[in-house]
Amino acid sequence: MAGTLRDRLLTEMESIRTVDCHSHTNLSSAYYEIGPLNLFNLMSYFERDFGGALGVSSAQAYQDCEDDSQRWQVLKPVLERCRNVSYWRHNIVMYRELFGLADDELNDDNWEAVNSHIIDSTADPAWYEHVTHAVCDLETQMRNVPWFEDWEPEYFTAILRMESALQLHDATTREGLEQRLDTEFGSLAEAKDGLARLVQEYKDRGSRGIKLAHAYGRTLSSEDVPEDVASRLFARALVGEALSADDVKSLQDHIIFYLARLAGEMGQVFDIHTGVQSNWGTITDSDPLHLTALLQANKTTRFSLYHAGYPYSREIGMLGKHFPNVWLNMAWIYVVTMEGSRQSLNEWLDLVPGDRILGFGSDVGWPEMIHSHLVMARSCIADVLALKVQRDFLSEECAFDLCHKLMRDNAMRLYSIEPRD
């Protein structure tokens, strides 16, 4: 066949209807309510480096600007400092692929044309559908759906966010769930039954899993706290008694183990954020090795561990090696670090069965960003697979098979997804 192996692998992946294994994409209804987007609000994770550079958010930095020319003068010096990071290159790929950028960088001569192209395209009522299905060619997006919210099944498959389940000691959170279920919780047992009813409701509507991102606010480390201990703590919260930080963690730990068992019993995948944190986050809280006790105690529950565990990618690789109930999810990682994603996948392919690696999850808010992330992901995967064939005795047949496993087949099986047509 013509072309290099890397080129042929890229072509193969471009033909695959991909499953986006982690989505926060705006619903189409919300997308058009926001109005036509532009160069300055069609942003993603570069917002974090923007904030790190200026010490304020982009909204704060632009608040005194009267027009886009003034906004460009704010953005331009930030790019001079930060344009090397993958978060920004994610944007550059998007501008090149979708909005006519022919140069290597944005500059004084081209930013205005790119901005106009974004405004015109995103005002088109057919644009969202076009990018999602025609350009990205997604089978579905596994969308994080907060408590009590809906989704658009033509674009998304629901994963129910469950961090609120860890806040049932808070009266407002607890009362919200009680109102939804038209009941009152007089005990921890009743509250857990309420959580089960909520998960069942979403499962009946098509949800395929539950998700915790508690590592943004506390450690992933948890213990299987006994029922009687947790019940006493919950009883104190019910009468308005303030719990200590240690008490809250113990109650949360009990509920985390309960949710893991519940997911297994209901056939729902348990998705967990690991690795990368926000600015000023406690990085060690998200070390996936903290999950070892939870994984050992729930052997029949299938876990999808996110973001390559980065910077703990080698550690999470060993979890994938030794725990058959663990799937390694590469959501977000190519945008965080292209080279880190290559190194992680390169090692994992020596360690982890190929049917337990999920090769793509966009983790973005805009369909345009999904496409540019896909371009980056395919590039990195093709690099790794071509090198493994050349250097590490991987067969070409296996490499092409892995393209399909990573980009589609593994997710289709894990989440029991039916093809959309």
C-alpha positions in Angstrom: 0.0 0.0 0.0 1.1 3.6 -0.7 2.2 5.9 2.0 4.1 5.4 5.2 2.7 3.2 8.0 1.9 6.3 10.0 0.0 7.8 7.1 -2.0 4.6 6.6 -2.8 4.4 10.4 -4.0 8.0 10.3 -6.2 7.3 7.3 -7.6 4.3 9.1 -8.5 6.3 12.1 -10.1 9.0 10.0 -12.5 6.4 8.7 -13.6 5.3 12.2 -16.9 6.6 13.7 -15.4 7.5 17.0 -16.9 7.3 20.5 -16.0 10.3 22.6 -15.5 8.7 26.0 -15.8 11.9 28.1 -17.8 15.0 27.1 -18.9 18.2 28.6 -20.0 19.6 25.3 -22.8 22.2 25.4 -26.1 21.0 24.3 -27.1 22.3 20.9 -29.9 24.3 22.5 -27.4 26.0 24.9 -24.9 26.5 22.1 -27.3 28.7 20.1 -28.6 30.5 23.2 -25.1 31.7 23.8 -25.1 33.3 20.4 -22.4 33.4 17.7 -19.0 32.6 19.2 -15.8 34.5 18.5 -12.1 34.2 18.8 -12.2 35.3 22.4 -14.9 33.1 23.9 -14.4 30.0 21.8 -11.8 28.8 24.2 -11.1 25.7 26.2 -8.3 24.8 28.6 -6.1 27.7 27.5 -8.2 29.7 29.8 -6.2 28.2 32.6 -2.9 29.3 31.2 -4.4 32.7 30.4 -5.4 33.0 34.0 -2.0 31.8 35.2 -0.3 34.4 33.0 -2.4 37.4 34.0 -3.7 36.4 37.4 -7.3 37.1 36.3 -9.7 35.2 34.1 -10.2 36.2 30.4 -13.6 37.6 31.3 -12.0 39.9 33.8 -9.2 40.8 31.4 -11.6 41.7 28.6 -14.2 43.5 30.7 -13.1 47.0 29.8 -12.5 46.3 26.1 -15.0 48.0 23.8 -14.4 45.8 20.7 -12.5 42.8 19.4 -9.5 44.9 18.4 -8.9 45.8 22.0 -9.5 42.2 23.1 -6.8 41.1 20.6 -4.4 43.6 22.3 -5.0 41.8 25.6 -4.7 38.3 24.1 -1.6 39.0 22.0 1.0 39.4 24.9 -0.5 36.3 26.6 0.3 34.3 23.5 3.8 35.7 23.4 4.3 34.1 26.8 2.3 30.9 26.5 1.7 29.9 22.9 4.0 26.8 23.3 1.6 24.9 25.6 -0.6 22.1 24.2 -3.7 23.9 25.5 -3.0 26.7 23.0 -2.0 24.4 20.2 -5.4 22.7 20.6 -6.8 26.1 19.5 -4.4 26.5 16.7 -5.4 23.2 15.2 -9.0 24.2 15.4 -8.4 27.5 13.6 -6.5 25.7 10.9 -9.0 22.9 10.4 -12.2 24.8 10.6 -11.7 28.6 10.4 -9.3 29.2 7.6 -6.0 29.9 9.4 -3.2 29.3 6.9 -0.3 30.5 9.0 1.5 28.8 11.9 0.3 31.3 14.5 -2.3 34.0 15.0 -0.9 37.4 14.4 -1.8 41.0 13.7 -2.4 40.2 10.0 -4.7 37.2 10.4 -6.6 37.2 13.7 -9.4 39.4 12.4 -10.2 37.0 9.4 -10.2 34.0 11.8 -12.5 35.9 14.2 -14.9 36.7 11.4 -14.9 33.1 10.2 -15.8 31.9 13.7 -18.6 34.4 14.1 -20.1 33.6 10.7 -19.9 29.8 11.1 -21.2 29.6 14.6 -24.2 31.7 13.7 -25.3 29.0 11.1 -28.1 27.0 12.6 -26.8 23.9 10.8 -23.2 24.3 12.1 -23.4 22.4 15.4 -24.9 19.3 13.6 -22.4 19.6 10.8 -19.3 19.7 13.1 -20.5 17.0 15.4 -21.7 14.4 12.8 -20.2 15.3 9.5 -16.8 16.7 10.6 -16.1 14.7 13.8 -18.2 11.7 12.7 -18.9 10.8 16.3 -21.0 7.7 17.2 -21.9 9.4 20.5 -20.4 11.4 23.3 -20.4 10.0 26.9 -21.6 13.2 28.4 -21.3 14.1 32.1 -24.9 14.9 33.1 -25.3 16.7 36.5 -28.1 15.6 38.9 -31.6 16.2 37.6 -30.5 17.5 34.2 -31.3 16.1 30.7 -29.3 15.5 27.6 -29.8 15.2 23.8 -29.7 11.5 22.9 -29.1 12.3 19.2 -25.6 13.6 20.3 -25.0 12.2 23.8 -25.1 9.2 26.0 -25.5 10.0 29.7 -23.0 9.4 32.5 -24.6 10.6 35.7 -22.4 12.9 37.8 -22.5 11.9 41.4 -20.4 14.3 43.4 -23.5 15.6 45.1 -24.0 12.2 46.6 -20.9 13.0 48.7 -22.6 16.1 50.1 -25.7 14.6 51.7 -24.5 15.8 55.1 -25.4 19.3 53.6 -29.1 20.0 54.2 -29.5 21.9 50.9 -28.1 19.0 48.8 -30.1 16.4 50.8 -33.3 18.3 50.5 -32.8 18.7 46.7 -32.6 14.9 46.3 -35.6 14.4 48.7 -37.7 16.8 46.6 -36.7 15.1 43.4 -37.7 11.7 44.8 -40.7 13.0 46.7 -39.5 11.5 50.0 -37.7 12.3 53.2 -34.6 10.6 54.5 -34.8 9.6 58.1 -31.6 7.5 58.0 -28.5 6.8 55.9 -30.2 3.6 54.7 -33.0 5.6 53.3 -30.6 8.1 51.7 -28.7 5.3 50.0 -32.0 3.9 48.7 -32.7 7.3 47.3 -29.3 7.3 45.5 -30.2 3.9 44.1 -33.5 5.2 42.8 -31.9 8.1 41.1 -29.3 5.9 39.4 -32.0 3.5 38.3 -34.1 6.4 36.9 -31.2 7.6 34.8 -30.4 4.0 33.7 -33.9 3.5 32.6 -33.6 6.6 30.5 -30.4 5.4 28.9 -27.5 6.3 31.2 -24.5 4.0 31.0 -22.6 4.9 34.0 -21.9 7.2 37.0 -19.0 9.6 37.5 -17.1 11.0 40.4 -14.7 13.9 40.1 -14.2 14.2 43.8 -10.4 14.4 43.4 -10.8 18.1 42.6 -11.8 18.7 46.3 -10.4 15.8 48.3 -8.2 12.8 48.1 -9.1 9.7 46.0 -8.0 7.6 49.0 -11.0 6.1 50.7 -11.8 3.3 53.2 -14.8 0.9 53.4 -16.2 2.6 56.5 -18.7 0.3 58.4 -22.4 0.9 58.0 -22.9 1.6 61.7 -20.2 4.3 61.9 -21.5 6.0 58.8 -25.1 5.8 60.0 -24.2 7.6 63.2 -22.5 10.3 61.3 -25.4 10.8 59.0 -27.8 10.9 61.9 -25.9 13.7 63.4 -26.0 15.6 60.2 -29.8 15.1 60.0 -30.3 17.0 63.2 -28.1 19.9 62.0 -24.9 19.0 63.9 -21.7 20.2 62.1 -19.4 17.3 61.2 -15.6 17.6 61.4 -13.5 17.3 58.3 -12.6 13.7 59.3 -16.2 12.9 59.9 -17.2 14.2 56.5 -14.5 12.1 54.9 -15.6 9.0 56.7 -19.2 9.5 55.5 -18.1 10.2 52.0 -15.8 7.1 52.0 -18.8 5.0 52.9 -20.9 6.4 50.1 -18.0 6.0 47.6 -17.8 2.3 48.4 -21.6 2.1 48.2 -21.7 3.7 44.8 -19.0 1.3 43.5 -21.1 -1.7 44.6 -24.2 -0.1 43.3 -22.6 0.4 39.9 -21.6 -3.2 39.7 -25.1 -4.4 40.7 -26.8 -2.2 38.2 -24.4 -2.9 35.3 -23.2 0.8 35.2 -19.6 1.8 34.5 -18.0 3.7 37.4 -16.0 6.6 35.8 -13.5 8.4 38.1 -11.4 11.5 37.5 -7.7 10.9 38.2 -4.6 12.8 37.4 -4.7 16.3 36.0 -5.9 19.1 38.3 -7.0 22.7 37.9 -4.8 25.6 38.8 -3.7 25.5 42.4 -5.2 22.0 42.8 -3.6 19.4 45.1 -2.0 17.1 42.5 -1.4 14.2 44.9 -5.1 14.0 45.8 -5.7 12.6 42.3 -3.0 9.8 42.3 -4.9 6.8 41.0 -3.1 4.4 43.3 -5.3 5.8 46.0 -8.1 3.8 44.4 -6.5 0.4 45.0 -8.7 -0.6 48.0 -11.8 0.4 46.1 -10.8 -1.6 43.0 -10.0 -4.7 45.1 -13.3 -4.5 47.0 -15.4 -4.3 43.8 -14.1 -6.9 41.4 -17.4 -7.1 39.4 -17.6 -3.3 38.9 -16.1 -1.9 35.7 -14.1 1.2 36.3 -13.1 3.8 33.7 -10.1 5.8 35.1 -9.7 9.2 33.4 -7.0 11.4 31.9 -4.3 8.7 31.7 -3.8 9.4 35.4 -1.3 12.0 34.3 1.2 12.6 35.8 0.8 9.2 37.3 0.5 7.4 34.0 2.9 4.7 34.8 1.1 4.0 38.0 -2.3 3.8 36.3 -0.8 1.6 33.7 0.0 -0.9 36.5 -3.6 -0.7 37.7 -4.7 -1.6 34.2 -2.2 -4.4 34.1 -3.2 -6.0 37.4 -6.9 -5.1 37.7 -9.1 -6.7 35.0 -12.0 -4.4 36.1 -10.0 -1.3 35.1 -10.3 0.5 31.7 -7.7 3.3 31.1 -9.4 6.4 29.6 -7.2 8.8 27.6 -9.8 11.6 27.9 -8.2 15.1 27.8 -4.6 13.9 27.8 -3.6 14.9 24.2 -4.7 18.5 25.0 -2.8 18.4 28.3 0.4 17.0 26.7 0.9 15.4 23.3 4.3 14.0 24.3 3.0 12.7 27.6 0.2 10.9 25.8 2.6 9.2 23.5 4.8 8.1 26.4 1.8 6.8 28.3 0.3 4.9 25.5 3.6 3.5 24.4 4.2 1.9 27.8 0.6 0.8 28.2 0.7 -1.2 25.0 3.4 -3.3 26.6 1.3 -3.8 29.7 -2.4 -3.6 29.2 -4.7 -5.8 27.0 -5.7 -3.6 24.1 -9.4 -4.1 24.8 -9.2 -2.1 28.0 -7.8 1.2 26.7 -10.2 4.0 25.7 -8.3 6.1 23.2 -10.3 9.3 23.0 -12.4 11.6 25.2 -12.7 15.2 24.2 -13.4 16.7 27.7 -14.4 20.1 26.1 -17.4 22.3 25.9 -17.6 23.0 22.1 -17.9 20.7 19.1 -15.2 22.6 17.3 -12.8 21.7 20.0 -13.7 18.0 19.8 -12.5 18.0 16.2 -9.2 19.6 16.9 -8.7 17.2 19.8 -9.4 14.3 17.5 -6.7 15.5 15.1 -4.2 15.6 17.9 -5.3 12.2 19.3 -5.0 10.5 15.9 -1.6 12.0 15.4 -0.2 10.8 18.7 -1.8 7.3 18.4 -0.4 6.9 14.9 3.1 8.0 16.1 3.0 5.3 18.8 1.6 2.5 16.8 4.0 3.1 13.9 7.0 3.1 16.3 5.8 -0.1 18.0 5.7 -1.9 14.7 9.1 -0.5 13.6 10.9 -1.1 16.9 8.9 -3.3 19.4 7.8 -6.3 17.4 4.1 -5.3 17.1 2.5 -6.5 13.9 0.9 -4.2 11.5 -2.3 -6.3 11.8 -2.4 -5.6 15.5 -1.7 -1.9 15.0 -4.7 -1.5 12.7 -6.8 -3.6 15.0 -5.8 -1.3 17.9 -6.9 1.8 15.9 -10.5 0.4 16.0 -10.3 -0.8 19.6 -9.0 2.5 20.9 -11.2 4.8 18.9 -14.5 2.9 18.9 -14.8 -0.8 19.7 -13.7 -0.8 23.3 -16.1 2.0 24.3 -19.0 0.4 22.3 -18.6 -2.8 24.3 -17.8 -1.2 27.7 -20.8 1.2 27.6 -23.1 -1.2 25.6 -23.7 1.4 22.9 -25.9 0.7 19.9 -24.8 2.3 16.6 -26.7 5.4 15.7 -27.6 4.3 12.2 
